[in-house]
Amino acid sequence: LENYFNAHSGAVNALDFNADGSQLGLLSQCSSATVGKDGFLKVWNLKTQTRCYTYPDPKPAVHSVRFSTEGRLIAYSSNNDIIFRTPTVKSKSHSFRAHQSTVRSIDFTNAINHQLASCANDKTIKIWQIDDVREQFFYSLRGHHNWVRCIRFSPDAKLLVSASDDCTVKIWDSLSRRCVHSFSDNESAVHWAEFHPQGFYIASGGIDKTVRIWDLRMLRLIQVFKEHFCAVTGVSFHPSGSYLASTSLDSTVKIYDLGEGRVTYTLHGHKAGVSCGQFDHRGDLLSTGDLSGKILMWKVNFTLQPSPSSVSPIRNSLADRIRGHPYQPTGLPVWTERHDRGTGEIERPKQNANCQTSPEHHERGRFVPSDIAAAAAGTAANQCQHCEQALQTVPKDLEKTLSDILQQLSLLTETVSLLEKRLSRNEKKVREILETTAHRNGKS
C-alpha cells in the first residue's frame, strides 16, 4: 500500500489518471441534510506529496470523470450534462446537455482528433467532436434496451464497447456506426467493460459477481472468474496487458494473472464496498475508491520484461474484418512476465466457499502465455516468408483466403500448445498423488 486518504464525505463514484500519472481526478456524490445530492470534482497532485484541489461548484448526480489524452482537459458528467474543465486552479467550466437522462459514463479517444463518447439512462450512446473545450455532436448509436452503464474506445479508436443493464456487451464500429457484435452470455446487468491494451480482448463485470473475458478474434467468451461474492463494480487492465484488476462491493480488489488464468492477489485494505479502480498509464500505481469516500493507492510490484525479438501473432482486427480492409500488423511486443509475490500489504487469496472456483475452470479458455504466443508468431512469420513470392502471382481473393487460413493455423497452434501444457500439468499431479499414496501405504 503506497498511500491512502479520506477523499470525500460520500462514495467515490469514479476516478481517472492523466497521461503522465501526475494527477488523479475523482468524483464523489455527497449527501447532506437537505433534499438532493451534491457532487464535487477533486484533482489530486501525485508527483511530490499528495495535494488536492476541490472545485467550489458541486454538481448533482456525478458518475464519470476522464482526462483527455494529453491531460489538458478533464470531463465529467452531472445529471444529463457533460462538463469540461482544464485541470488548473483558475479553471473555468463549460457544460452542455448531452442526453435526455442521467449520463453514466464518458471516454476520450487516444487519437489526436478529440472525440468523446457518452452513454446514459436513455439507452443511447453519443459521440462528440471536441475542439477547444467546445463540443459538436457527431453521431449516436442505438441498440441497447436498458440503461447503458459504461462506454469505452478501443486503443486504435476503431471500435467501442458498451455495457448495459440489458445484460449485453456490445461492440460498435466507429466507421460504419453500427453494432457489429453483441455478447449476451451475462446472466444479469453489466456495469463495466474495458478493452485490453492491444485491443484483442474485452473484460466485463457486473451484478452476477463475475469477471468475464471475451476474445474479439473468435467472438466468444474465453474465461469466467467467479472470485467475488458481491457485484463487480469495475475492471482495469494493467498497461502491459498481463494483469487485470477487478473491484467489488465485497470490499476487495482482485488481481488476475492473465497468462496463468487465475487470481494472484487479493487486496483487503477497504472497509466498505469498492466502487471504482484503475491502473495509471505507466502501470506503477493502482488507485481504488470505496463507498465511504476513501482512496487507496497501491504500488504495483509486477516485474515485466518485453520479449526483444517477438511480435504478436497475425491477427485481423474485428473492424477491418467487417469492412473488408487488409490487416496491417501493429508490431506490438508480446510481454513476458516474471511474477513478484508482493509485500506484506498484499494478501494472497484464501480459499472461500463463496468464490465457486475450481482448477478446471481456471484452465478452460484462458489467455495464451507469451512464450506460446511468441512461438506461434514465429511459425506464422516463417509460413508467410515461404509463401510470399507465390502470393504475388495469385488473385486478391485467394490471397485473402490464404491469409485467413494462416491466421486459423496460428490459433490452432496456440490451442494445441495449451493442451500439451495442460496434459503435462495433469500428468505431474497424478504422479504426485501416486507417490503420496505409495508413501502412506509404506508407512502403514
C-alpha angles and dihedrals in degrees: 000000000000101000144335136195141172099251103175144008090236139035119312103236101184143353137189139182124225120238098273095038094240095117134044120200121196142168132219132190108214129191127212136181091275135080111280137021131273124214127201130198114213128185118201125202107217102174101090113359122349109268127171135207118196117202108230100225109077118203128209125246099009115182113157142032131184137174118222117247096267093038097240094114134045124196129191137170131240121180105308094342138088117213127203126204138165107236095245134109094249093046120149120210131227121191136182137184106260106169143013091244141026114317109232105181142007134187138184123220119245088228124099092243097082112232126166125201122203135182132190151175088276087078093244137115119212131194120210132192109224122205123168094336090311124115133214122189110243108175143315134234122215130185109098119106098205141026114322106225104181139020127186136174120227115245091260092042091234093113139035129203124207132189122205146181087244086080095249138115110208131198117212129195110224093205101049090031095221140109109268098181140004123205108207103170092110118110096210144004116328114221103180142024130177137182122237110245091252091047098235098107139041128207122203138179137182151134095328089070093239135119112216129195119206127195113219093196094058094025094226145106111269105172139024121189114198098184103121125073096202133046117302109238101186148352130208130186119221108242090248090061091228098102138041129200124205129191125205144181087245086082095248137110116209128201118206126201101219094196092057096034095228145097112271102175138022116197115210103179098112122084094192133047112294108238102182144000141177143176117234118246094260094048095238098115139036115202122196131182130196143200093266093060097255124139121204121196113204122197108227112229100182114135110217128180121184117223106249098210108032133080133190116287118259107288129169114216118239093238093051092047091055095044092044094238120149116256116254113204113237098204091221112165122245109237123226117198134208107203119234113203092217136226134290090274091066117066125210113241116264127213109267127181090218093060094071094202133145135183090246091056093052092049096052116094096345128164118281112257113239096245091057091044090051091051090050089049091053092049092051092047092052091049091051093050091049093052099036097101093044092051091056090066099046129083120271093248092055091045090055091047092052090048090053090050091053090052091052091048089053091053091047090051090053091048094050091048090052092050091050091050092048091049091052090050092050092048089053092051092049091049091051091049092050092048091049091049092048091049092052092047090051091054092049 
